[in-house]
Amino acid sequence: MPGGSAFQFIQMTEADLDGLGLPTDLGTPRQSQTTIPSDNGQVSLRGFWFLTPETWVTEFTEPLPTTLRETEKSLKQYIESVQSWMRQWVTNGHSPLHHCELYSLHMPRHTQDAYTAMAAYMGKTQGNEATVRQILEDRISQLLQDQAVEASLGTDTSHGNRLSIFAHLSRVQSLLCYQLIRLYDGDIRMRGQAETLIPTMFLWNKQMLESAKDSLRRPELFLTSSPFEVDCPIDTGVGGCPLSSPKAVWRAWIVAESVRRTWQATAVVQEVYKFFKTGWSECPGRLPSTIRRALWDASTAYTWARELGAEKNPLLVSMAKLEEILPQVAPIEVDDFNIACIGLYGMERMNRWLEEKGRFQPQLLSGLETMSYRF
């Protein structure tokens, strides 16, 4: 893309929730809806609406006209947002990119390494800077070695000789953590080392998405060999309950939504770096994501299910036609991950949307505008 153009994004379409049920080849009874009791009666889960093929299509559209200065500001702001999510992950245990439940029961060793390396980096001083950088270099080398061994031996598999969806997801999030530090730190040596891993980052990201797409007709693969039930038998579901239970559907959504968000953030972070280095980059495209804040923030299956009740649309949408969707959605309904994605279209446009909808929230922007471009 030319340096004066912003990233392209996909066509805005809302997921069709009517009549979506479990895939017919699951071995479980076909259901169009699953309900649980609530204070307001019954809550519809609408089946596995987040695994329909059309919600996994990466789309591209022509970018809106913008200036080079506005493009650079939007891209820098996005990187600052992702950096802040990594800090939130360390300090709060969750972030717009790391669901609070994702690593609650099991965190792989390489993810633990990335977590502690980020904590060490956040606390580095002039006195220990060389030590922290050595720790980062060693942890990354260990991650690459472990993945090479696992790939050759097939030690971390969920079916056949393939990595589980969660295994793909955790390793991409781990390498993204390191890439975000080293590409944007400013240290020449670390930046050069990170550049050599950009092809690996793209490859792992691609493999993660392909793994998810290949599993769309088998929702149990979003749960088995996952952080929730590592050895869960496919025919019994999770924790002895059927795959259509509210808790199983919620957990499958967490993995699926985490894959969407991680794929998007990883692709943009690498392409933004290439843009600032060479003046151009390839358009990564855009996957739909669930933009309703209450769903991502829900800490239990019960809360998540209630948010889908009362005919509430989960807002699993893409953002290409931003001018059409923004008037229909209040800023308070949109979570921080998607607020950052909207910002890629230009901060002026987003500020206008926040003000026109009557719920201007300066905290969403003021912290970003004053943040250093580095960690």
C-alpha positions in Angstrom: 0.0 0.0 0.0 1.2 3.5 -0.6 2.4 5.4 2.4 -0.5 7.9 2.3 -3.2 5.2 2.5 -4.7 3.8 5.6 -5.2 0.0 6.1 -8.1 -1.5 4.3 -10.8 -3.3 6.2 -13.6 -5.7 5.5 -17.3 -5.2 4.6 -19.7 -4.6 7.5 -22.2 -7.4 7.8 -24.1 -8.6 10.9 -24.1 -12.3 11.7 -27.4 -14.0 10.8 -28.4 -15.6 14.1 -31.7 -17.0 13.0 -31.8 -20.7 12.5 -28.1 -21.3 13.4 -27.7 -24.6 15.2 -25.1 -27.2 15.9 -23.4 -28.7 12.9 -25.1 -31.9 11.8 -22.0 -34.1 12.0 -21.3 -33.5 15.7 -22.9 -36.6 17.0 -25.1 -34.5 19.3 -28.8 -33.6 18.8 -29.3 -30.7 16.4 -30.4 -27.7 18.4 -31.2 -24.2 17.2 -31.2 -22.7 20.7 -29.9 -23.6 24.1 -31.5 -22.0 27.2 -30.8 -21.6 30.9 -33.0 -20.2 33.6 -32.5 -16.5 34.6 -34.2 -13.9 36.6 -36.0 -12.9 33.4 -37.1 -16.4 32.3 -35.1 -18.3 29.7 -31.9 -17.1 28.0 -31.2 -18.1 24.4 -27.6 -19.0 23.5 -28.5 -19.4 19.8 -26.2 -22.3 19.3 -22.7 -21.9 18.0 -23.4 -18.7 16.0 -19.7 -17.7 16.2 -18.5 -20.7 14.3 -20.5 -20.2 11.0 -18.1 -20.1 8.0 -19.1 -16.6 6.9 -17.9 -15.1 10.2 -14.3 -16.3 9.5 -13.9 -14.7 6.1 -11.1 -12.2 5.8 -12.3 -9.3 3.7 -10.6 -6.4 2.0 -12.1 -3.0 0.9 -10.8 0.2 -0.6 -9.5 2.5 2.1 -11.1 5.9 2.7 -9.1 8.9 1.5 -6.8 10.3 4.3 -3.6 12.2 4.7 -0.2 10.6 5.5 -0.1 12.4 8.8 -3.5 11.1 9.9 -2.6 7.6 8.8 0.6 7.6 10.8 -1.2 9.0 13.9 -3.8 6.3 13.7 -1.3 3.5 13.3 0.9 4.7 16.1 -2.2 4.9 18.3 -3.1 1.4 17.5 0.4 0.1 18.5 0.1 2.1 21.8 -3.2 0.4 22.4 -1.7 -3.1 21.9 1.2 -2.2 24.2 -1.2 -1.1 26.9 -3.1 -4.5 26.6 0.2 -6.3 27.2 0.7 -4.2 30.4 -2.9 -4.9 31.4 -2.3 -8.6 31.0 0.6 -8.5 33.4 -1.0 -6.2 36.0 -4.6 -7.3 35.8 -4.4 -10.9 34.5 -6.5 -10.0 31.5 -6.9 -7.5 28.7 -8.8 -6.8 25.5 -6.6 -9.4 23.9 -6.4 -11.9 26.8 -9.7 -13.1 28.1 -9.9 -13.4 31.9 -10.8 -17.1 31.5 -8.4 -18.1 28.8 -5.4 -18.9 31.1 -7.3 -19.3 34.3 -7.0 -23.1 34.5 -3.9 -23.7 32.4 -1.1 -21.5 31.2 1.5 -23.2 29.0 5.1 -22.8 30.0 6.0 -20.6 27.0 3.1 -18.3 27.9 4.4 -18.1 31.4 7.8 -17.2 30.1 6.3 -14.4 27.9 4.3 -13.1 30.9 7.3 -13.0 33.2 9.5 -11.5 30.5 7.0 -8.7 30.0 6.8 -8.1 33.7 10.6 -7.9 33.8 10.7 -5.5 30.8 8.1 -3.2 32.4 10.3 -2.9 35.5 13.7 -2.5 33.7 16.0 0.2 34.7 19.3 1.5 33.3 21.1 -0.8 35.7 19.4 -4.0 34.7 18.5 -3.2 31.1 21.2 -5.6 29.6 20.0 -8.4 31.9 16.4 -8.0 30.8 17.3 -8.0 27.2 19.3 -11.2 27.7 16.3 -12.8 29.4 14.1 -11.8 26.4 16.6 -13.3 24.0 16.9 -16.6 25.9 13.1 -16.9 26.3 12.5 -16.4 22.6 15.1 -19.0 21.7 13.5 -21.4 24.1 10.1 -20.8 22.6 11.4 -21.5 19.1 13.3 -24.6 20.1 10.3 -26.0 22.0 8.0 -25.4 19.0 10.4 -27.1 16.7 10.6 -30.1 18.9 6.8 -30.4 19.4 6.3 -30.0 15.6 8.7 -32.8 14.8 7.4 -35.2 17.5 3.8 -34.2 17.5 3.7 -34.1 21.3 1.0 -31.4 21.5 -1.9 -32.6 19.4 -5.6 -32.6 19.6 -6.4 -34.7 16.5 -4.1 -36.4 14.0 -0.7 -34.7 14.0 -1.9 -31.2 14.3 -1.5 -28.7 17.2 -4.7 -28.0 19.1 -6.4 -24.6 18.5 -5.4 -23.5 22.0 -1.7 -24.6 21.3 -1.7 -22.4 18.2 -3.3 -19.5 20.1 -1.0 -19.6 23.1 2.2 -19.7 21.0 1.1 -16.8 18.8 0.2 -14.7 21.8 3.6 -15.5 23.3 5.6 -14.6 20.2 3.5 -11.5 19.7 4.4 -10.3 23.2 8.1 -10.6 22.4 7.7 -9.0 18.9 5.8 -6.1 20.3 8.6 -5.4 22.8 11.6 -5.8 20.4 10.2 -4.2 17.2 9.1 -1.0 19.0 11.7 -0.7 21.8 14.2 1.4 19.8 17.2 -0.8 20.6 18.9 -1.6 17.3 20.0 -5.1 18.2 16.6 -6.2 19.5 14.9 -4.7 16.5 17.2 -6.5 14.1 16.5 -9.8 16.0 12.8 -9.3 15.9 12.8 -8.5 12.1 14.2 -12.0 11.4 11.2 -13.5 13.2 8.5 -11.6 11.2 8.1 -14.5 8.7 7.7 -16.9 11.7 5.2 -14.7 13.2 3.1 -14.5 10.0 3.4 -18.3 9.6 2.2 -19.1 13.1 -0.6 -16.6 12.7 -1.7 -18.2 9.4 -1.5 -21.7 10.9 -3.6 -20.6 13.9 -6.4 -19.2 11.7 -6.3 -22.3 9.4 -6.6 -24.6 12.4 -9.7 -22.7 13.6 -11.3 -22.7 10.1 -10.6 -26.4 9.7 -12.5 -27.1 12.9 -15.6 -25.0 12.3 -17.8 -28.0 11.8 -16.5 -29.7 15.0 -17.1 -27.3 18.0 -15.6 -29.8 20.4 -12.2 -29.1 18.9 -12.4 -25.6 20.4 -12.7 -27.3 23.8 -10.7 -30.6 23.8 -7.0 -30.2 24.5 -7.8 -26.7 25.6 -7.2 -24.7 28.8 -10.6 -25.9 30.1 -10.5 -29.7 29.7 -7.3 -31.0 28.4 -8.4 -34.7 28.3 -12.1 -34.2 27.8 -13.7 -37.0 25.8 -15.3 -35.6 22.6 -18.5 -37.6 23.1 -19.2 -36.3 26.6 -18.5 -32.7 26.2 -16.9 -30.5 28.9 -17.0 -31.5 32.5 -19.5 -34.3 31.7 -22.0 -31.9 30.2 -23.1 -31.9 26.6 -21.3 -29.6 24.1 -24.5 -27.5 23.8 -24.4 -26.6 27.5 -24.1 -22.8 28.3 -20.7 -23.3 29.9 -19.3 -25.3 26.9 -20.7 -22.8 24.4 -19.2 -19.9 26.4 -15.8 -21.5 26.6 -15.8 -22.4 22.9 -16.6 -18.7 22.1 -13.7 -17.5 24.3 -11.3 -19.6 22.3 -12.8 -18.6 18.9 -13.0 -14.9 19.8 -9.4 -15.0 21.1 -8.2 -16.5 17.8 -10.0 -13.7 15.8 -8.5 -10.9 18.0 -5.0 -12.4 18.2 -4.9 -13.0 14.4 -6.0 -9.4 13.8 -3.6 -7.7 16.3 -0.7 -9.9 15.2 -1.2 -9.1 11.5 -1.5 -5.4 12.1 1.4 -5.1 14.5 3.8 -6.6 11.9 2.4 -4.6 9.0 2.5 -1.3 10.9 6.2 -1.9 11.6 6.8 -2.6 7.9 4.9 0.6 7.1 7.0 2.8 9.3 10.2 1.2 8.1 9.7 1.2 4.4 6.7 3.6 3.8 4.3 0.9 2.7 2.9 -2.5 3.7 0.5 -5.1 2.7 -3.2 -5.0 3.8 -3.8 -7.8 6.3 -7.6 -7.6 5.8 -10.1 -7.8 8.6 -11.9 -10.6 10.4 -15.2 -10.0 12.1 -15.1 -9.8 15.9 -17.6 -9.6 18.7 -17.8 -5.9 19.5 -20.3 -6.0 22.3 -18.4 -5.0 25.5 -20.6 -6.9 27.9 -19.8 -10.3 26.2 -16.0 -10.0 26.4 -16.2 -8.6 30.0 -18.5 -11.4 31.2 -16.6 -13.5 33.8 -19.1 -16.4 34.0 -21.1 -18.4 31.5 -24.3 -17.3 33.3 -23.5 -13.6 32.8 -22.4 -14.2 29.2 -25.7 -16.1 28.4 -27.8 -13.3 30.0 -26.2 -10.8 27.7 -27.4 -12.8 24.8 -30.9 -12.9 26.1 -33.7 -10.5 25.4 -32.9 -10.8 21.7 -29.7 -8.9 22.1 -27.4 -9.0 19.0 -23.9 -10.1 20.0 -22.6 -7.7 17.3 -20.3 -10.2 15.6 -19.6 -7.8 12.8 -16.9 -6.5 10.4 -16.0 -2.9 10.1 -15.5 -2.0 6.5 -18.7 0.2 6.2 -17.8 2.1 9.4 -20.0 5.1 8.5 -23.0 2.8 8.4 -22.4 0.9 11.7 -21.3 3.7 14.0 -24.6 5.6 14.0 -26.3 2.3 15.1 -23.9 1.5 18.0 -23.3 3.5 21.1 -19.6 3.8 22.2 -20.4 2.4 25.6 -21.5 -0.9 23.9 -18.1 -1.4 22.2 -15.2 -3.0 23.9 -11.6 -1.5 23.9 -10.2 -3.9 21.3 -12.7 -2.8 18.7 -12.5 0.9 19.8 -8.8 0.6 18.8 -9.7 -1.0 15.5 -12.2 1.9 14.8 -9.3 4.3 15.6 -7.4 2.9 12.7 -9.8 4.7 10.4 -8.7 8.0 11.9 -9.0 9.5 15.4 -11.0 12.5 14.0 -13.7 10.2 12.8 -13.8 8.3 16.1 -13.8 11.4 18.2 -16.8 12.7 16.2 -18.6 9.4 16.7 -18.0 9.5 20.5 -19.3 13.0 20.7 -22.3 12.6 18.4 -23.6 9.5 20.3 -23.7 11.5 23.5 -21.5 9.2 25.5 -18.1 10.8 24.9 -15.5 8.9 27.0 -12.2 10.8 27.1 -10.5 8.1 29.1 -10.6 5.9 26.1 -8.4 8.3 24.2 -6.6 10.6 26.6 -4.4 7.8 28.1 -3.4 6.7 24.6 -2.5 10.2 23.4 -0.2 10.9 26.3 1.5 7.5 26.2 5.1 7.1 25.0 5.4 5.2 21.8 7.7 2.8 23.6 6.8 0.7 26.6 
